[in-house]
Amino acid sequence: MPEKSTLQKSAEAFQKALRALTRSLPIIGTVVLLISLLKTYLPAKSIIRFFGYSDTADTAIGAVFGSILAGNSINSYIIGEQLLKDGAPLTAVTAFLAAWVIVGVVQIPAESAELGRQFALTRAAAGFLFSMVVALVVSILLGGSLG
């Protein structure tokens, strides 16, 4: 079988990326719609009231929310951006994003079945702690205070 040219490989890669984007658009649209509904019925002041105790508490709260929610990581970026716009602390949003990608509580049962319960729980706990450490480090590097 002859080797494919770079142009053919690039065209195939572009087609795959376009198909992936097309599959993602309904999900992204749904998230934007849900955020709009959420903002309409749950004002920013209601969301922000969960935060503001301390960087450590805000980080833990963000990590809990991120661990419980699940989905495509691009959705977490959209939600995180909106949280920042609404005044959520950077540490909380960073922990949310990291935990969303790393922990995924809803995936633990399937992971337990495939890899064992102890492994799944240990990985989730380590991911949760790691997401908080990452959030605190990002806050320090970007000039946030820890207090």
C-alpha positions as CSV (number, residue, x, y, z in Angstrom):
1,M,0.0,0.0,0.0
2,P,1.5,3.4,-1.0
3,E,2.4,5.9,1.7
4,K,0.0,8.7,2.1
5,S,1.2,12.2,1.3
6,T,1.4,14.9,3.9
7,L,-1.5,16.7,2.2
8,Q,-3.7,13.5,2.4
9,K,-2.8,13.0,6.1
10,S,-3.5,16.7,6.8
11,A,-6.9,16.5,5.1
12,E,-7.8,13.3,7.0
13,A,-6.8,15.0,10.3
14,F,-8.8,18.1,9.4
15,Q,-11.9,15.9,8.7
16,K,-11.5,14.1,12.0
17,A,-11.2,17.3,13.9
18,L,-14.2,18.8,12.1
19,R,-16.3,15.7,12.9
20,A,-15.2,15.9,16.6
21,L,-16.1,19.6,16.7
22,T,-19.5,18.9,15.0
23,R,-20.2,16.2,17.7
24,S,-19.2,18.6,20.5
25,L,-21.3,21.6,19.3
26,P,-24.6,20.2,20.8
27,I,-22.9,19.6,24.1
28,I,-21.3,23.1,24.2
29,G,-24.6,24.6,23.1
30,T,-26.4,22.8,25.9
31,V,-23.9,24.0,28.5
32,V,-24.2,27.6,27.3
33,L,-28.0,27.2,27.5
34,L,-27.8,25.7,31.0
35,I,-25.5,28.5,32.2
36,S,-27.9,31.0,30.8
37,L,-30.8,29.3,32.7
38,L,-28.7,29.0,35.8
39,K,-27.7,32.7,35.7
40,T,-31.4,33.6,35.2
41,Y,-32.7,31.6,38.1
42,L,-29.6,31.5,40.3
43,P,-28.0,35.0,40.5
44,A,-24.3,35.4,40.8
45,K,-24.7,36.5,44.4
46,S,-26.2,33.1,45.2
47,I,-23.3,31.2,43.7
48,I,-20.6,33.5,45.2
49,R,-22.1,33.0,48.7
50,F,-20.4,29.6,48.8
51,F,-17.0,31.3,48.5
52,G,-15.1,34.0,50.4
53,Y,-14.3,32.2,53.6
54,S,-10.6,31.7,52.9
55,D,-8.5,30.5,50.0
56,T,-8.2,27.1,51.6
57,A,-11.9,26.7,52.1
58,D,-12.7,28.2,48.7
59,T,-10.3,25.7,47.1
60,A,-11.9,22.8,48.9
61,I,-15.4,23.9,47.9
62,G,-14.3,24.4,44.2
63,A,-12.7,20.9,44.3
64,V,-15.9,19.3,45.7
65,F,-18.0,20.9,43.0
66,G,-15.6,19.9,40.3
67,S,-15.4,16.3,41.6
68,I,-19.1,15.8,41.7
69,L,-19.8,17.3,38.3
70,A,-18.7,15.4,35.2
71,G,-18.5,15.9,31.5
72,N,-16.3,17.1,28.7
73,S,-13.5,19.2,29.9
74,I,-14.3,22.1,27.5
75,N,-17.6,22.5,29.5
76,S,-15.6,23.1,32.7
77,Y,-13.7,25.9,31.0
78,I,-16.9,27.6,30.1
79,I,-18.4,27.2,33.6
80,G,-15.0,28.3,35.1
81,E,-14.9,31.4,33.0
82,Q,-18.4,32.4,34.1
83,L,-17.5,31.7,37.8
84,L,-14.6,34.1,37.5
85,K,-16.7,36.7,35.8
86,D,-19.2,36.4,38.7
87,G,-16.4,37.0,41.3
88,A,-15.5,33.5,42.4
89,P,-11.9,33.3,43.7
90,L,-9.2,32.0,41.3
91,T,-8.2,29.2,43.7
92,A,-11.8,27.9,43.8
93,V,-12.1,28.0,40.0
94,T,-8.7,26.4,39.5
95,A,-9.6,23.6,41.9
96,F,-13.0,23.2,40.2
97,L,-11.3,22.8,36.8
98,A,-8.6,20.4,38.0
99,A,-11.0,18.3,40.0
100,W,-13.5,18.2,37.1
101,V,-10.8,16.7,34.8
102,I,-9.0,14.5,37.4
103,V,-11.5,13.2,39.9
104,G,-14.9,12.5,38.3
105,V,-16.9,10.9,41.2
106,V,-19.5,9.6,38.8
107,Q,-16.8,7.5,37.0
108,I,-15.7,5.7,40.2
109,P,-18.2,2.8,39.9
110,A,-17.1,1.9,36.4
111,E,-13.4,2.4,37.3
112,S,-13.9,0.2,40.4
113,A,-15.3,-2.6,38.2
114,E,-12.4,-2.4,35.8
115,L,-9.4,-1.6,38.0
116,G,-10.6,-2.4,41.5
117,R,-12.3,-0.5,44.2
118,Q,-9.1,0.4,46.2
119,F,-7.4,1.7,43.1
120,A,-10.4,3.8,42.0
121,L,-10.8,5.4,45.5
122,T,-7.1,6.0,46.0
123,R,-6.8,7.6,42.6
124,A,-9.9,9.8,43.2
125,A,-8.6,10.9,46.6
126,A,-5.2,11.6,45.3
127,G,-6.7,13.6,42.4
128,F,-8.9,15.6,44.8
129,L,-5.8,16.6,46.9
130,F,-3.7,17.3,43.8
131,S,-6.4,19.6,42.4
132,M,-6.3,21.6,45.6
133,V,-2.5,21.8,45.6
134,V,-2.5,22.9,41.9
135,A,-5.1,25.6,42.7
136,L,-3.1,27.0,45.6
137,V,0.2,26.9,43.5
138,V,-1.6,28.7,40.6
139,S,-2.9,31.3,43.1
140,I,0.6,31.9,44.4
141,L,2.2,32.1,40.9
142,L,-0.5,34.5,39.7
143,G,-0.2,36.8,42.7
144,G,-3.1,35.6,44.7
145,S,-2.9,35.7,48.5
146,L,-3.3,32.7,50.8
147,G,-5.1,33.8,53.9
